[in-house]
Amino acid sequence: MIVFRHADRRFAFLWESADQPPARWHDAGEGPVAYLADTADGAWAEFLRHEEIRDPADLAGISRAMWAIELPDPPTARPRLPVATMTGGPATYPDCRSEAKRLRRRTGGFKAPSAALLAGSPSGFRTDGGLRPGPARRERTIVLFGRRPDLVGWCACADGSPRDDLLARVHHLA
């Protein structure tokens, strides 16, 4: 399986230390935790949501790397939480972190619904007399616990920014 991750272009594509800032599925000091997306749009949407970018004019200043990473053995575990919790705002993070602690004791990672993309929106593109939106798809976030020196990544874009039409698909925090 190929998964995607955006990253500051000055750094590696995965965190390697526990200094990682807390997020939905881990608290301070619990890193490294890799957050990967099953589509490039999902990776960009995570960035847009986190940075609270809504205005297409703000996309001009973005310069990030996009990585395609080979995940030979994708996790099959899934959190036991309502979708609204797994895709909610910061108030839902304590429940997500608690569930992630449970999963960390049992497995090396899990997959969850993408919190950054609106469910049911078209995903990807087809060519049929030009670019046409692809069908709706349930995009996922893949969460991996611990350092992962076994993963191989390819820099698909060293200096890029998301398309402005993606802003309409982002599930913004507020």
Backbone torsions as a table, in degrees:
resi	resn	phi	psi	omega
1	MET	NA	136.3	174.1
2	ILE	-100.8	130.1	178.3
3	VAL	-123.2	170.0	-172.5
4	PHE	-129.4	149.5	176.6
5	ARG	-150.2	132.9	172.1
6	HIS	-87.7	154.3	179.2
7	ALA	-154.9	152.3	169.3
8	ASP	-56.8	128.7	-172.2
9	ARG	-68.3	-8.9	177.9
10	ARG	-84.9	-8.7	-172.6
11	PHE	-126.5	169.0	177.1
12	ALA	-65.9	166.0	-175.0
13	PHE	-81.0	-11.8	177.3
14	LEU	-129.8	146.2	172.8
15	TRP	-68.4	147.3	178.6
16	GLU	-123.0	-1.6	-177.1
17	SER	-130.1	168.9	177.7
18	ALA	-77.9	-1.5	-179.6
19	ASP	-74.8	1.0	-178.7
20	GLN	-60.5	132.6	177.3
21	PRO	-61.1	148.7	179.9
22	PRO	-64.0	154.9	178.9
23	ALA	-149.7	-166.4	-175.0
24	ARG	-53.9	-46.8	-170.1
25	TRP	-104.0	9.5	174.9
26	HIS	-157.3	153.1	179.9
27	ASP	-103.6	176.3	178.4
28	ALA	-56.1	135.8	177.9
29	GLY	81.1	-1.3	-178.1
30	GLU	-97.9	2.6	-179.0
31	GLY	-80.9	177.9	0.1
32	PRO	-78.6	146.4	175.2
33	VAL	-132.1	126.3	179.9
34	ALA	-95.0	127.4	174.9
35	TYR	-107.5	116.6	-177.2
36	LEU	-124.1	155.3	-179.6
37	ALA	-118.6	147.3	179.7
38	ASP	-82.0	-2.5	172.3
39	THR	-138.9	155.5	175.9
40	ALA	-63.5	-38.2	176.8
41	ASP	-59.5	-39.5	178.2
42	GLY	-62.4	-40.8	178.3
43	ALA	-65.0	-45.9	178.3
44	TRP	-64.1	-39.9	-179.2
45	ALA	-63.0	-36.6	176.2
46	GLU	-58.8	-43.8	178.8
47	PHE	-63.5	-48.5	-177.9
48	LEU	-61.9	-40.9	179.6
49	ARG	-66.3	-48.0	-178.4
50	HIS	-61.2	-41.3	-178.2
51	GLU	-85.5	-1.3	179.7
52	GLU	56.7	42.1	179.4
53	ILE	-89.7	122.9	-179.5
54	ARG	-125.4	-25.1	-174.3
55	ASP	-93.2	124.9	178.6
56	PRO	-54.9	-29.0	179.1
57	ALA	-63.0	-27.1	-179.6
58	ASP	-75.5	-14.1	-179.7
59	LEU	-70.5	-26.0	-177.0
60	ALA	-60.8	-28.1	-178.1
61	GLY	-89.5	0.9	-176.8
62	ILE	-85.9	132.6	176.1
63	SER	-142.9	96.5	-177.5
64	ARG	-133.0	158.6	174.6
65	ALA	-88.0	146.3	172.0
66	MET	-116.4	125.8	-177.7
67	TRP	-110.5	138.4	169.8
68	ALA	-104.7	125.0	-172.0
69	ILE	-124.1	131.2	177.6
70	GLU	-80.7	124.8	178.9
71	LEU	-116.1	92.7	-173.3
72	PRO	-62.7	-35.9	-178.1
73	ASP	-126.7	81.2	-178.5
74	PRO	-61.9	142.3	178.3
75	PRO	-66.7	150.6	178.7
76	THR	-110.7	-13.1	-179.8
77	ALA	-64.6	151.4	178.5
78	ARG	-135.9	143.1	176.9
79	PRO	-64.6	149.7	175.4
80	ARG	-100.5	72.7	-179.7
81	LEU	-139.6	155.2	173.2
82	PRO	-64.1	147.5	178.6
83	VAL	-55.3	-38.7	180.0
84	ALA	-60.2	-32.7	177.5
85	THR	-74.2	-44.5	-177.7
86	MET	-68.2	-18.2	-178.4
87	THR	-118.4	6.8	-176.8
88	GLY	-79.9	-175.7	-179.0
89	GLY	-82.5	-170.7	-176.6
90	PRO	-55.2	-26.0	178.8
91	ALA	-64.5	-21.6	179.9
92	THR	-90.2	-8.7	-175.4
93	TYR	-60.2	-40.8	178.9
94	PRO	-57.3	-41.4	177.6
95	ASP	-65.4	-40.6	178.8
96	CYS	-64.8	-42.4	180.0
97	ARG	-65.3	-38.3	177.9
98	SER	-63.4	-44.3	178.6
99	GLU	-66.0	-38.5	178.4
100	ALA	-63.6	-37.2	176.7
101	LYS	-61.9	-41.8	177.7
102	ARG	-61.5	-46.5	-178.8
103	LEU	-67.1	-36.0	-179.8
104	ARG	-60.4	-34.9	179.2
105	ARG	-69.6	-21.4	-173.4
106	ARG	-108.4	-22.7	-170.7
107	THR	-154.2	167.6	179.4
108	GLY	-87.4	-3.1	179.8
109	GLY	172.3	-178.9	-179.2
110	PHE	-158.5	172.2	174.1
111	LYS	-122.4	146.2	-177.4
112	ALA	-141.8	163.1	175.6
113	PRO	-62.6	147.0	174.9
114	SER	-66.0	125.2	176.3
115	ALA	-82.9	-16.9	-172.0
116	ALA	-90.7	-14.2	-178.3
117	LEU	-114.4	142.1	176.0
118	LEU	-68.0	127.3	179.3
119	ALA	-62.7	142.1	176.1
120	GLY	82.8	3.1	179.5
121	SER	-86.3	153.3	179.8
122	PRO	-59.2	145.8	-177.2
123	SER	-131.1	133.7	179.1
124	GLY	71.0	-171.2	-177.6
125	PHE	-138.3	156.5	170.9
126	ARG	-122.3	161.0	171.9
127	THR	-109.7	122.0	179.7
128	ASP	-157.3	84.0	-172.8
129	GLY	72.2	34.0	-175.4
130	GLY	113.5	-177.5	179.9
131	LEU	-72.4	132.3	176.2
132	ARG	-129.6	144.8	177.6
133	PRO	-59.2	142.2	175.1
134	GLY	-78.4	176.8	-179.7
135	PRO	-71.5	161.3	175.0
136	ALA	-62.7	149.1	-177.8
137	ARG	-150.3	147.5	176.5
138	ARG	-84.8	98.3	-179.1
139	GLU	-80.3	148.8	-171.9
140	ARG	-124.2	154.2	168.2
141	THR	-106.4	133.9	176.2
142	ILE	-106.3	126.6	-178.6
143	VAL	-114.8	124.7	178.8
144	LEU	-120.1	135.5	-179.2
145	PHE	-94.7	139.5	173.5
146	GLY	85.7	172.9	177.0
147	ARG	-64.6	146.0	-178.1
148	ARG	-133.0	64.4	178.7
149	PRO	-67.8	-9.3	178.9
150	ASP	-78.3	-17.4	-176.3
151	LEU	-82.3	139.8	178.4
152	VAL	-109.1	131.1	179.2
153	GLY	-123.5	152.9	176.0
154	TRP	-122.1	131.7	178.5
155	CYS	-76.5	103.1	-178.6
156	ALA	-77.1	-24.9	-179.3
157	CYS	-156.9	119.4	-177.3
158	ALA	-87.9	-19.4	-175.1
159	ASP	-148.9	78.9	-173.9
160	GLY	-131.2	174.9	176.0
161	SER	-145.9	157.6	-179.9
162	PRO	-72.3	157.0	175.3
163	ARG	-68.2	147.9	-179.2
164	ASP	-70.7	-24.4	178.3
165	ASP	-70.0	-15.7	178.7
166	LEU	-70.0	-26.1	-179.4
167	LEU	-55.1	-33.8	-179.5
168	ALA	-70.5	-18.7	180.0
169	ARG	-94.3	-10.3	-175.9
170	VAL	-73.7	132.9	173.8
171	HIS	-88.3	88.1	-176.0
172	HIS	-68.1	156.2	-176.5
173	LEU	-67.6	-37.0	-179.9
174	ALA	-152.0	NA	NA
